[in-house]
């Protein structure tokens, strides 16, 4: 049995490059989990309170439709990533798709999942400029900083 690899995945090109890296660089016995953290928009979409601003109320439906579309894009990208791994020779039984609603924050949720028995985290490096990366940080940089006792591979 191979190692357990956690792929922090969204619908970005960087995430797909991480999957391509695994497809060409890892042995086919690895257990791969494609892991996405999605925002918890259900609470906002169902919210009906007198304290809401009129502007928010007027845009609430549009916001929720956009969030549903984003979830569909992530699910489509996850299926495409799985297909890429299958074509590369990975067995379907060794590929898991896991989508989780954000609990503590994207980075902390990735780290919590990784600490549940994975050997390596693989994720795409976000293409920020040096200044933006320094000021804002990125998911990849924060995962790299917070991951303890687990290997992290950042894919350009």
Secondary structure, DSSP 8 states (H G I E B T S, - for coil): ---EEEEE--SSHHHHHHHHHHHHHS-TT-EEEEEEEE---HHHHT---TTS-HHHHHHHHHHHHHHHHHHHHHHHHHHHHHHHHHHTT--GGGEEEEEEE-SS-HHHHHHHHHTTT-SEEEEE-----HHHHHHH--HHHHHHHH--SSEEEEE-
